[in-house]
Amino acid sequence: MSLIVGVDDYSSESDVIIIPSALDFVSQDEMLTPLGRLDKYAASENVFNRQMVARSLLDTLREVCDDERDCIAVLERISRLADDS
């Protein structure tokens, strides 16, 4: 008989299966900076991803508003997206 326990549980039995929780995994997007996420999706071949970038620009600007260089970088990307058919 195998016993399934959570990550926080401990057993010295050799047939114990440890199931990691969802919090043990961080998505690649969560590790990116706001500008990194913007660049990733703005450069996507997928039209839907590029449309999602346009919808998230306000949130991105809010996240970088304290850094003038980051704000300018966002505005440059907006200009590039404006030229995207």
N, CA, C and O atoms as a MOPAC input file, in Angstrom:
PM7 MOZYME 1SCF
protein

 N      0.83500 1    -1.17300 1     0.00000 1
 C      0.00000 1     0.00000 1     0.00000 1
 C      0.88500 1     1.24400 1     0.00000 1
 O      1.73400 1     1.40400 1     0.87700 1
 N      0.68800 1     2.12600 1    -0.98600 1
 C      1.42900 1     3.38300 1    -1.05900 1
 C      0.65100 1     4.46800 1    -0.36400 1
 O     -0.57900 1     4.48600 1    -0.39100 1
 N      1.35900 1     5.35200 1     0.24500 1
 C      0.75900 1     6.46300 1     0.96700 1
 C      1.07500 1     7.74700 1     0.22300 1
 O      2.22500 1     7.97500 1    -0.15100 1
 N      0.08000 1     8.58700 1     0.00300 1
 C      0.28700 1     9.87200 1    -0.66500 1
 C      0.19200 1    10.95800 1     0.39100 1
 O     -0.80000 1    11.05800 1     1.11400 1
 N      1.24300 1    11.77400 1     0.47100 1
 C      1.28600 1    12.84400 1     1.46400 1
 C      1.62900 1    14.15300 1     0.77300 1
 O      2.14800 1    14.15200 1    -0.34400 1
 N      1.34500 1    15.25800 1     1.42400 1
 C      1.69100 1    16.57300 1     0.89000 1
 C      3.16300 1    16.86000 1     1.08300 1
 O      3.87100 1    16.10200 1     1.74500 1
 N      3.61700 1    17.94400 1     0.51000 1
 C      5.02500 1    18.31900 1     0.58100 1
 C      5.46600 1    18.55900 1     2.01300 1
 O      6.60700 1    18.26000 1     2.36400 1
 N      4.59200 1    19.08700 1     2.83900 1
 C      4.96400 1    19.41400 1     4.21000 1
 C      4.98600 1    18.19300 1     5.12800 1
 O      5.52300 1    18.25800 1     6.23400 1
 N      4.40700 1    17.08400 1     4.67700 1
 C      4.38200 1    15.87400 1     5.48500 1
 C      5.68400 1    15.10600 1     5.29200 1
 O      6.35900 1    15.25400 1     4.27400 1
 N      6.02700 1    14.29000 1     6.27500 1
 C      7.26900 1    13.53900 1     6.20000 1
 C      7.01100 1    12.11900 1     6.66800 1
 O      6.28400 1    11.88100 1     7.63200 1
 N      7.61700 1    11.19500 1     5.96900 1
 C      7.54400 1     9.79800 1     6.37300 1
 C      8.83400 1     9.13200 1     5.93500 1
 O      9.38000 1     9.45900 1     4.88100 1
 N      9.31200 1     8.22000 1     6.72200 1
 C     10.55800 1     7.54000 1     6.38000 1
 C     10.30000 1     6.29300 1     5.54300 1
 O     11.25200 1     5.61200 1     5.16300 1
 N      9.04300 1     5.97200 1     5.24400 1
 C      8.73700 1     4.79500 1     4.44700 1
 C      9.22700 1     5.00500 1     3.01900 1
 O      9.14800 1     6.11500 1     2.49200 1
 N      9.72800 1     3.95100 1     2.39400 1
 C     10.27500 1     4.06600 1     1.05000 1
 C      9.19900 1     4.13000 1    -0.02100 1
 O      9.50200 1     4.49700 1    -1.15600 1
 N      7.96000 1     3.78700 1     0.29100 1
 C      6.91000 1     3.79600 1    -0.72200 1
 C      6.03300 1     5.04300 1    -0.65600 1
 O      4.89000 1     5.01900 1    -1.11300 1
 N      6.54800 1     6.11800 1    -0.09800 1
 C      5.80200 1     7.36100 1     0.01600 1
 C      5.96500 1     8.16500 1    -1.27100 1
 O      7.07400 1     8.30100 1    -1.78600 1
 N      4.86900 1     8.69000 1    -1.78300 1
 C      4.89900 1     9.55400 1    -2.95900 1
 C      4.64000 1    10.96900 1    -2.48000 1
 O      3.64700 1    11.23100 1    -1.80300 1
 N      5.53900 1    11.88500 1    -2.83500 1
 C      5.37200 1    13.28200 1    -2.44100 1
 C      4.85400 1    14.04100 1    -3.65100 1
 O      5.47100 1    14.02900 1    -4.71600 1
 N      3.71700 1    14.70000 1    -3.47700 1
 C      3.10500 1    15.47400 1    -4.54900 1
 C      3.36100 1    16.94700 1    -4.26000 1
 O      2.89600 1    17.47600 1    -3.25000 1
 N      4.11000 1    17.61700 1    -5.15500 1
 C      4.37900 1    19.03600 1    -4.91400 1
 C      3.10200 1    19.85200 1    -5.07600 1
 O      2.22200 1    19.50700 1    -5.86400 1
 N      3.02000 1    20.92200 1    -4.32700 1
 C      1.84800 1    21.78700 1    -4.44100 1
 C      2.01100 1    22.71400 1    -5.64100 1
 O      3.10700 1    22.84800 1    -6.18600 1
 N      0.93100 1    23.34300 1    -6.04300 1
 C      0.96200 1    24.26700 1    -7.17500 1
 C      1.86600 1    25.45800 1    -6.88600 1
 O      2.39300 1    26.06700 1    -7.81700 1
 N      2.05400 1    25.79800 1    -5.62800 1
 C      2.89700 1    26.93500 1    -5.26000 1
 C      4.38100 1    26.65600 1    -5.47500 1
 O      5.19400 1    27.58100 1    -5.46100 1
 N      4.74400 1    25.37400 1    -5.67700 1
 C      6.14000 1    25.03400 1    -5.90400 1
 C      6.58000 1    25.38200 1    -7.32400 1
 O      7.77600 1    25.39600 1    -7.61500 1
 N      5.63500 1    25.65800 1    -8.19600 1
 C      5.94600 1    25.94900 1    -9.59300 1
 C      5.63900 1    27.40700 1    -9.88800 1
 O      4.57300 1    27.91100 1    -9.53500 1
 N      6.58400 1    28.08400 1   -10.54100 1
 C      6.39300 1    29.46500 1   -10.93700 1
 C      6.41300 1    29.50700 1   -12.45300 1
 O      7.33400 1    28.98400 1   -13.08000 1
 N      5.40600 1    30.12200 1   -13.04300 1
 C      5.36700 1    30.17700 1   -14.49800 1
 C      6.48800 1    31.07000 1   -15.00300 1
 O      6.96500 1    31.95600 1   -14.29300 1
 N      6.89700 1    30.82400 1   -16.23200 1
 C      7.96100 1    31.63300 1   -16.82600 1
 C      7.54400 1    33.09300 1   -16.92000 1
 O      8.37700 1    33.98400 1   -16.75600 1
 N      6.26600 1    33.35000 1   -17.18300 1
 C      5.79000 1    34.72900 1   -17.28200 1
 C      5.92000 1    35.47100 1   -15.96100 1
 O      6.20400 1    36.66900 1   -15.95200 1
 N      5.72100 1    34.78800 1   -14.85800 1
 C      5.82300 1    35.43600 1   -13.54900 1
 C      7.25600 1    35.83200 1   -13.22400 1
 O      7.48500 1    36.72200 1   -12.40600 1
 N      8.21300 1    35.17900 1   -13.85900 1
 C      9.62200 1    35.49100 1   -13.61400 1
 C     10.08900 1    36.66100 1   -14.48100 1
 O     11.15200 1    37.22700 1   -14.22800 1
 N      9.30900 1    37.02900 1   -15.49900 1
 C      9.68000 1    38.12200 1   -16.38300 1
 C      9.32200 1    39.46400 1   -15.76500 1
 O      8.38300 1    39.56400 1   -14.97400 1
 N     10.06700 1    40.48200 1   -16.12600 1
 C      9.71800 1    41.84400 1   -15.73100 1
 C      8.50400 1    42.26200 1   -16.56100 1
 O      8.18600 1    41.60800 1   -17.55300 1
 N      7.82500 1    43.33800 1   -16.17200 1
 C      6.70000 1    43.80500 1   -16.99600 1
 C      7.11200 1    44.07700 1   -18.44500 1
 O      6.37200 1    43.75500 1   -19.37500 1
 N      8.29700 1    44.67100 1   -18.63500 1
 C      8.77100 1    44.91400 1   -20.00200 1
 C      9.11600 1    43.61600 1   -20.71300 1
 O      8.91200 1    43.49800 1   -21.92200 1
 N      9.63200 1    42.65000 1   -19.98100 1
 C      9.94100 1    41.34800 1   -20.57200 1
 C      8.68800 1    40.65500 1   -21.08600 1
 O      8.68500 1    40.08100 1   -22.17500 1
 N      7.61100 1    40.71500 1   -20.28200 1
 C      6.33100 1    40.13700 1   -20.71600 1
 C      5.80100 1    40.86600 1   -21.94400 1
 O      5.32300 1    40.24500 1   -22.89400 1
 N      5.89400 1    42.20700 1   -21.91100 1
 C      5.43600 1    43.00400 1   -23.03800 1
 C      6.19200 1    42.62400 1   -24.30500 1
 O      5.58100 1    42.41700 1   -25.35300 1
 N      7.50700 1    42.53200 1   -24.21600 1
 C      8.32200 1    42.15800 1   -25.37600 1
 C      7.99100 1    40.76100 1   -25.87000 1
 O      7.89300 1    40.53300 1   -27.07500 1
 N      7.82100 1    39.82900 1   -24.95100 1
 C      7.53700 1    38.44300 1   -25.32800 1
 C      6.26700 1    38.35300 1   -26.16000 1
 O      6.24900 1    37.71300 1   -27.21100 1
 N      5.20800 1    38.99300 1   -25.68900 1
 C      3.93600 1    38.87300 1   -26.37900 1
 C      3.82800 1    39.80100 1   -27.58100 1
 O      3.13400 1    39.47400 1   -28.54400 1
 N      4.49800 1    40.95000 1   -27.55000 1
 C      4.46200 1    41.86200 1   -28.69400 1
 C      5.18200 1    41.26700 1   -29.89500 1
 O      4.84400 1    41.58000 1   -31.03700 1
 N      6.17100 1    40.41300 1   -29.65000 1
 C      6.94200 1    39.79600 1   -30.73100 1
 C      6.37300 1    38.43600 1   -31.15100 1
 O      6.94100 1    37.76700 1   -32.01400 1
 N      5.27900 1    38.03600 1   -30.55600 1
 C      4.70700 1    36.71700 1   -30.83400 1
 C      4.18500 1    36.61800 1   -32.26500 1
 O      3.68500 1    37.59300 1   -32.82600 1
 N      4.30900 1    35.44100 1   -32.83600 1
 C      3.73600 1    35.16600 1   -34.15300 1
 C      2.21500 1    35.08500 1   -34.05900 1
 O      1.51600 1    35.26700 1   -35.05600 1
 N      1.71100 1    34.81600 1   -32.87500 1
 C      0.29000 1    34.63900 1   -32.64900 1
 C     -0.38700 1    36.01500 1   -32.53500 1
 O     -0.06600 1    36.80300 1   -31.64500 1
 N     -1.32400 1    36.28900 1   -33.44600 1
 C     -2.02300 1    37.57400 1   -33.45400 1
 C     -2.75700 1    37.80600 1   -32.13800 1
 O     -2.77300 1    38.93100 1   -31.63800 1
 N     -3.35500 1    36.78200 1   -31.57400 1
 C     -4.08300 1    36.91400 1   -30.31200 1
 C     -3.15700 1    37.43000 1   -29.20500 1
 O     -3.55400 1    38.28500 1   -28.41300 1
 N     -1.92800 1    36.91300 1   -29.14700 1
 C     -0.97000 1    37.37300 1   -28.12700 1
 C     -0.65900 1    38.85100 1   -28.29700 1
 O     -0.57400 1    39.58900 1   -27.31500 1
 N     -0.49000 1    39.28500 1   -29.54300 1
 C     -0.20700 1    40.70000 1   -29.78000 1
 C     -1.41200 1    41.56600 1   -29.40500 1
 O     -1.23800 1    42.67400 1   -28.90000 1
 N     -2.62800 1    41.07600 1   -29.64600 1
 C     -3.81900 1    41.81300 1   -29.24100 1
 C     -3.90500 1    41.91500 1   -27.71900 1
 O     -4.32500 1    42.94200 1   -27.18500 1
 N     -3.51100 1    40.85800 1   -27.02900 1
 C     -3.53700 1    40.86500 1   -25.56500 1
 C     -2.54700 1    41.88600 1   -25.01400 1
 O     -2.79900 1    42.48800 1   -23.97000 1
 N     -1.43700 1    42.08600 1   -25.69700 1
 C     -0.46400 1    43.09600 1   -25.26800 1
 C     -1.11900 1    44.47000 1   -25.27300 1
 O     -0.97700 1    45.24300 1   -24.32600 1
 N     -1.82800 1    44.75900 1   -26.34100 1
 C     -2.48600 1    46.06300 1   -26.43900 1
 C     -3.46400 1    46.25800 1   -25.28800 1
 O     -3.58900 1    47.36600 1   -24.76700 1
 N     -4.14400 1    45.21700 1   -24.89300 1
 C     -5.11700 1    45.31600 1   -23.80400 1
 C     -4.44400 1    45.46400 1   -22.43600 1
 O     -5.05500 1    45.97800 1   -21.49900 1
 N     -3.21000 1    45.02200 1   -22.32000 1
 C     -2.53600 1    45.05500 1   -21.02100 1
 C     -1.56900 1    46.23100 1   -20.86500 1
 O     -0.87600 1    46.32900 1   -19.85300 1
 N     -1.51900 1    47.10800 1   -21.84100 1
 C     -0.56300 1    48.22500 1   -21.79000 1
 C     -0.76500 1    49.13000 1   -20.58100 1
 O      0.21100 1    49.56900 1   -19.97200 1
 N     -1.99500 1    49.41100 1   -20.22800 1
 C     -2.24900 1    50.28400 1   -19.07900 1
 C     -1.68300 1    49.67500 1   -17.80000 1
 O     -1.06500 1    50.37700 1   -17.00000 1
 N     -1.89100 1    48.37300 1   -17.60400 1
 C     -1.33800 1    47.70100 1   -16.42100 1
 C      0.18400 1    47.74700 1   -16.43600 1
 O      0.81200 1    47.95100 1   -15.39600 1
 N      0.77600 1    47.56100 1   -17.60400 1
 C      2.23600 1    47.60200 1   -17.72100 1
 C      2.75000 1    48.99500 1   -17.36700 1
 O      3.73100 1    49.12600 1   -16.63500 1
 N      2.10000 1    50.02400 1   -17.87700 1
 C      2.51900 1    51.39400 1   -17.55000 1
 C      2.40400 1    51.67700 1   -16.05900 1
 O      3.25300 1    52.35900 1   -15.48600 1
 N      1.36100 1    51.15600 1   -15.43300 1
 C      1.21500 1    51.35200 1   -13.98200 1
 C      2.36700 1    50.69800 1   -13.22000 1
 O      2.82200 1    51.22600 1   -12.20500 1
 N      2.83400 1    49.55700 1   -13.70700 1
 C      3.90500 1    48.83500 1   -13.01500 1
 C      5.25200 1    49.51900 1   -13.16500 1
 O      6.11100 1    49.38300 1   -12.29400 1
 N      5.45400 1    50.25500 1   -14.25800 1
 C      6.76600 1    50.85500 1   -14.51500 1
 C      6.77600 1    52.36900 1   -14.35600 1
 O      7.77500 1    53.01100 1   -14.68200 1
 N      5.69600 1    52.95000 1   -13.86800 1
 C      5.54700 1    54.41100 1   -13.85900 1
 C      6.61700 1    55.13500 1   -13.04000 1
 O      6.83700 1    56.32600 1   -13.25900 1
 N      7.27300 1    54.47300 1   -12.12400 1
 C      8.28700 1    55.13000 1   -11.30000 1
 C      9.66100 1    55.19600 1   -11.96300 1
 O     10.57500 1    55.82900 1   -11.43500 1
 N      9.81000 1    54.55000 1   -13.10700 1
 C     11.09500 1    54.51200 1   -13.80400 1
 C     10.92600 1    55.12400 1   -15.19100 1
 O     10.28200 1    54.53800 1   -16.06200 1
 N     11.50600 1    56.30400 1   -15.39000 1
 C     11.32200 1    57.03000 1   -16.65200 1
 C     11.80700 1    56.21500 1   -17.84900 1
 O     11.16100 1    56.21600 1   -18.89700 1
 N     12.92900 1    55.52700 1   -17.70900 1
 C     13.44500 1    54.73100 1   -18.83300 1
 C     12.48800 1    53.61400 1   -19.21200 1
 O     12.27900 1    53.34500 1   -20.39500 1
 N     11.90100 1    52.95900 1   -18.20500 1
 C     10.93600 1    51.89800 1   -18.49300 1
 C      9.68800 1    52.46600 1   -19.15600 1
 O      9.13100 1    51.84400 1   -20.06000 1
 N      9.24300 1    53.64000 1   -18.71700 1
 C      8.07000 1    54.27400 1   -19.34500 1
 C      8.34600 1    54.57400 1   -20.81800 1
 O      7.50200 1    54.32300 1   -21.67800 1
 N      9.51400 1    55.10400 1   -21.09500 1
 C      9.89000 1    55.39900 1   -22.48200 1
 C      9.95200 1    54.10200 1   -23.29000 1
 O      9.52500 1    54.06100 1   -24.44400 1
 N     10.48200 1    53.05600 1   -22.68300 1
 C     10.55800 1    51.76500 1   -23.37700 1
 C      9.16100 1    51.24500 1   -23.71800 1
 O      8.95400 1    50.69200 1   -24.79800 1
 N      8.20400 1    51.41900 1   -22.80800 1
 C      6.82300 1    50.99500 1   -23.08200 1
 C      6.25500 1    51.81700 1   -24.23500 1
 O      5.61400 1    51.26700 1   -25.13100 1
 N      6.48100 1    53.11600 1   -24.21800 1
 C      5.97200 1    53.97300 1   -25.28000 1
 C      6.58200 1    53.60700 1   -26.63900 1
 O      5.89800 1    53.68100 1   -27.66000 1
 N      7.84800 1    53.21700 1   -26.66000 1
 C      8.47300 1    52.76600 1   -27.90300 1
 C      7.78900 1    51.50300 1   -28.42500 1
 O      7.58200 1    51.35000 1   -29.62900 1
 N      7.44700 1    50.61700 1   -27.52300 1
 C      6.75900 1    49.38600 1   -27.92500 1
 C      5.34800 1    49.68300 1   -28.42400 1
 O      4.86100 1    49.02900 1   -29.34600 1
 N      4.69500 1    50.66700 1   -27.81400 1
 C      3.36600 1    51.06900 1   -28.27200 1
 C      3.45600 1    51.57800 1   -29.71400 1
 O      2.60600 1    51.27200 1   -30.55000 1
 N      4.48000 1    52.34300 1   -29.97900 1
 C      4.67500 1    52.86000 1   -31.33300 1
 C      4.84400 1    51.71300 1   -32.33100 1
 O      4.28000 1    51.74100 1   -33.42400 1
 N      5.61900 1    50.71600 1   -31.94500 1
 C      5.83500 1    49.55900 1   -32.81100 1
 C      4.53200 1    48.79800 1   -33.01900 1
 O      4.23900 1    48.36200 1   -34.13200 1
 N      3.74200 1    48.63400 1   -31.94700 1
 C      2.45600 1    47.93300 1   -32.05700 1
 C      1.46400 1    48.70600 1   -32.91600 1
 O      0.63600 1    48.10800 1   -33.60400 1
 N      1.54500 1    50.02700 1   -32.87700 1
 C      0.62400 1    50.85400 1   -33.68900 1
 C      0.83300 1    50.61700 1   -35.17500 1
 O     -0.09000 1    50.78700 1   -35.97000 1
 N      2.04300 1    50.22600 1   -35.55000 1
 C      2.34400 1    49.94600 1   -36.96200 1
 C      2.00700 1    48.50800 1   -37.36700 1
 O      2.07700 1    48.16100 1   -38.54600 1
 N      1.64200 1    47.67300 1   -36.38800 1
 C      1.32600 1    46.26800 1   -36.65700 1
 C     -0.08700 1    46.14800 1   -37.24300 1
 O     -1.06400 1    46.62100 1   -36.66100 1
 N     -0.16000 1    45.51600 1   -38.38100 1
 C     -1.47800 1    45.36700 1   -39.02400 1
 C     -2.36400 1    44.42400 1   -38.24500 1
 O     -3.50400 1    44.18200 1   -38.63900 1

